[in-house]
């Protein structure tokens, strides 16, 4: 009898998760039919296209960040998600690969890059850096079925509306004959092809630069390069301007002056004591233009004066570190390997959940931190600096374990 009870308990442990997954899959099938199909039909998708793309799709429960259907709460794994210090983003193995390979491909695709730059005004070095960062210049295997990923995230993410619209956009791609469902490979976030465009971005920005009848961002290098450049031009890339300059920032300038809404003319930054680390003056044409303070690690790392083009790079990926990586890698592709002059300082090990709690605490006392997402963007960094100054501390503008405890 005891052995029977033990065996039954083991059987229930095995069957219960399977039954739960079966029930979830049934909910998903109903979701596709009752929620996504009406949206798709309204967008001109045929039933045949819908069934080809989604008819046999099952949930991918291995995708990170999933929540119960209908939940708006942050995923539980956010509690364990360590915030990566900025220094890790610039690991020399990663940026060294992008720059070395980028230089080689700059020679190989020189004529294509020149044609792309004539068409869109974006330097080839920037296009190459994005291509390298997004997909290792097309060498990284794109692992996922886009429809499985987008469908799962439309059903089980904290931003279902976004992924529902992206799922429908992916169906539009197939309906227009621009790609086959089987060839539409994506990242775990649903980003497509070598430039890693979301489906709506593909529809808006993908370019048929090789003129073979359709924009192929999975296999065509010319289409990939032109699509990246076209995207940046659409979001306001200013031809003839750089992305930014590494600088030294005197203690008299608060790190809380950071941000695209606190810009000054380059000449005014110079009057305040900001200097390029190279010792060279700012280009004369830049001195008349606005520049913006960027301190991605607060006082614990390099500082920059950036141009509006830096924020165009952020339109590609909403991350200061991403845009900085692309700009820096592009410079190294064109002008040779040279790391930042300032070093990234040591920062405390923190979890995103703890940073988010600190952000919520700052919000409660009136600070605009840009949202409690557990990532210290420029609004969070300068809010920290303002809080530090108000409480008699020397502003560092970056979270630490002690600061998280003090603010919470």
N, C-alpha and C positions, 0 to 999 in steps of 0.2 A: 504493500500500500504506500509506504514511504517512497519507494523507488518510482511508483506510478505518479505520485504527486510531484516529485522532482522533475520527472520527464515532462509532465504537463506544464510546469512552470517554464522550462526551457523552450517548449513549443510555443507558448504564448509570447515569450520574448522575441522569438523569430517572426511569428505571424503578425504581431501587433504593428511593428513598423511597416511591414509589407502592406498590411491592410490600410494603414494611414496613408502610405504613398499612393495606393490604388485609389483611395478616396480623393486625394489631392489631384491626381491625374484626371479623375472624373470631373472635378470642379473646373480644372483647367480646360477640358474639352468644352464644357458648357460656357466658360468665359469666352473662348474663341468664337463659338457659335453665336452667343447672345450679345456680346459686347464688341468684338473686333469685326465680325462679318458685317454688321450694319454700317460701321465706320468705313470699312473697305468698299462696300457697295456704293455708298454715297460718294466715294472718291473715284468711282469709275472702274473699280476692280471687278473682273468677271469671276464667276463662281469657279471656273476651271483654273484660273490663276491662283485663287485663294486656296483651293484644294491641293494644287501642285506644291505650293510653298509651305502649307501648314497642316495638311490633312493627316499626316502620320507623325507629327511632331510630339515629342514627349518633353516634360520638364527637365531642365538640367539643374539639379539641386546642389551641384558642386560650385556654382557661381557664387563668389563672395558677396556679402552684403544683402542677402535675401531676408525678407520678413514674411510674416503670415499675410495671406491675401487681405488687402484692405487696411493693413496697419500703417500708421504714419510714424511709429516709434523708430528710433535709430536701431540698426541691427545689433544683436547681442555681442557680436565679435568686435564691436567698436570698443568694448571694455578692455579687450586684450590687444587692440591694435596699437603698436608702438609708433609714436610720432618720430619719423626719421629726421635726424639733425641735418641741416643744410649741407654739411661737409660730405655726407654720404652720397648726395646727389651728384657731386662732382668727383666721384671716384675716378682716378686717372685711367683705369682700365677701360671704363666706358667712354669717357671723353677722348681718350687717346685713340680708341678704335674709330670713333666718328671722324676725328680730324685726319688721321692717317688715311683711312679709306676714302674720305671725302676728297682729299687732295688727288688721289689716284683717279677717282671718278670725274673730278673736275677736268682732268686732261682727256679722259675717254669720251666724255659727253660735252666737250667744249662748245661745239657748234650748236647743239641743242640748248645748252644753258644760255648761250649768247642770244639765240632766237627768243627764248623765254623772257630774258631780261629786256630785250627790245619791245616785246609785246606787253609786258606788265610792269616794268620798271623796278623789279625786285632783284637784288644782286644774287648771282648764282650761288655764292657761298652760303647765303641764308637758306635758300631752297635746299641745298645739299644737307645742311645741318638738320633741318626738319626731317628730311627723308631718312637720314641716318638715325635720328632719335626715335622716329615713329616705328620704323620697321627694319632697322639695320640695313638700309638701302635695298629693301626687298628680299633680303637673305633670311630673315626670321620667318619661320613657318607661322602662318596665321591659322590658329588651331580650331576655331569653332564654326559651327553652322550658324550663320547670322540669324536665321529665322527661329532657331531653337533658343538662342540667347535673348533676342528681342522679345519673343513671346513670353519666356520665363520672367524677364524683368518687367514686362508690362503687367504681369499677374502678381509678382511677388517682390516689388521694390517699393521704396518709400517715395518714389517719383513715378507713379504709374501713368499719369497723363503724358509725361514726356515720352516714355517708352511705347505707349500705345500709338502716339503720333509717328514715332520713328518706325514702328512695325508697319504701319500703313504706308509710310514713305518707301520702305523696302518693297512692299507689294507693288507700288507704283513703278519702281525700277523694273520689275519683272513684267508688269503689264505693258510697259512701253517697249519691251524687247531689248532693253539696254544690258541685261545680264540674265543668266539662268539661275534659278534657286540653288542648284547644286554647286555653282561656282562662287557663290557669295559667301566668302569666308570672312570672319570677323574676330575681334578680340572678345574677351569675356564681358566687355562693356558694350559690345555691339558696333564697334567702329570698324569700318570696312577698308580692306585693301592696304596698299603700301602707304598712302598718305593718312590712313586711319580716319576717314571721314564717317560721320554718322550718316545714315541714309538721306536725311533732309539736306545735309551739306553736299552729298553727292549730287542730288538733283539740282541744287542751286549753283554749285561751283565746279563740278567735274568737267574737264575739257578734253575734247577729241583733238589733241594737238597733232597726232600722226595721221589724222583724216582718213581713218579706216571705217568710219560710219558710226562708232559709238565710243564713249569715254571708258577706257579700260584701265582702272586704277589697280587692278590685280596683277596685270602682266605687262603693260606698256610703260616703258620709262618716260618717253615724251609726254604721254598723258598724265603720268604721275607728277612730273616736274612742273608742267604747266598748270595743273590743278592746284598745286600748293601755292604757286605764285599768284594765280588768279584769285585764290581765297584771300591772300594777304592784301592784294590791291583793292578788293571789294571792301575790306575793313579799314582802308585808309592809309596804306603804306605810302610814305612820302619819299619819292625818288630824290636822291641826292643827299639825304640825311642818314647819319649813322643810327645805331640803336642806342648807344650810350658809351660812357667812359668811366673807368675805375678812377676813384678820387680819394683824397684824404679829407676828412671832415673834422674841423677843429671842435674842441669841447664846447665852445661858445654857441655852436649850432646844435639844437636839441634833435635827437633822433626822431622825436615826435613830429618833426616837420616833414616827414616822409609822405609820399602819396601823389597821385595824378591830379588831385584837386588842390594841391598846395605848391604849385609850380612857380618858378621865378625865371626871369631871363637868365641865360647862362652868365652874362656879364654881371648880374647882381649876385649870383652865387660866388663868382670870383671875388667881388668886393667884400663878401662875408668871410673870405679866407679859404674857400674850397679850391683845391688844386688837383690837377691830373697827376696820377702816380708816376707817369712817364717823365714828368718834368716839362713836357711840351705844353704850349698854350692850347686852349680850345680852338678849333678851326674858326676863322673869322666869321664865316657864314652862320656858325652855330651860336656865336655870342649874341646875335640879335634875336635868337629864337628862345622859346621857353624850354626849360629843362626841369626835371623832377628828381628829388632825392629818393634813392632806393637803398635800403639797408636790410637785406633779407634775413640777416641774423642779428639785427640790432647792432649793438657795440661789440658783438662777439665775432665779427667777420668783415669781409670787404664791403666797401660802400661805393655807390655809383651815382652819377648824374645821368639820367636816361632821357631819351627823346620820345615823342609820341609813337615812334616806330616800335619801341619796347612794348607798348600797350597793344599794338597791332599783333605782335607775337603772342601776347596773352589772350587775344581773341581766338587763337588757334588752340590754346590749352590754358585754362584759367589758373595759372600758377606762376608766381614770380620766379621760382627756381627753374621752371621749364623755359620761360622766355630768356632768362639769363644764360642757361645752358646753350640754347640755340644761338644767341648772339655771340657768346664767347667761343663756341665751337666754330661758328662761321668765320670769326676773326682768325682763329688758328688755322683753318683750312686755307685761307688766302695769304696770311702773313707769317705763318710758322708757329711752332709750339712755344707758348709763353703763358705760364699759369698766372693766376691773379697775384698781385704783389702782396696783398694782405692775406694772412692765413685765417682759416676758419677756426675759431676758438672752441674749446671743449664746452659742451652744453649738457645739461642733465637729461637722464633718461626719463621720458614722460610718456604717458599714454594719452591717446586722443580723447578718451572719456574725461580724463582729469582736466585737460585744456578746455574742453567744452564746458565743464562745470565752472571753470574760471571765467570763461566768456559769458556765461549766463549771469554770473555774479556781477560782472562789469556792466552788463546790460541793465540790471536792476537798479544800478546807481547812475544810470544816464549815459553810459558810454556807447558809442556805435562801434561794435567790433566786427561788423560785416556778417554776422550770423554765427551761431554756436555750433560750428562743424568740427571742432577739435583741431583745426589747422590755423596757425597764427599768420594770417595774411596781414597786409599793411595796416588795415584798420585796427586789427587786434594789437599789432606791434606798437602803433603810436598811442593807442588807448592805454597800454601798459606803461609807456613812457610818461604820459600825462598823469597817470595814477601814481607812479613812482615819484615824480616831482612834487605832487600835491602832498605826499606823505614823507617828504624830507629825504628821499633816496636819490642817488645819482641815476638818472634815467639810462637804462640799458636796452629797453624796448624789445625784450625777448623773454619768453616764459622760462622760469626755473622752478625747481621743486619747492624752494622756500617761498617764491612769489605766488605760486599756485595756492599754497596753504594760507598765505597772508590774505590774499584777495578773496578766497572762498570763505 
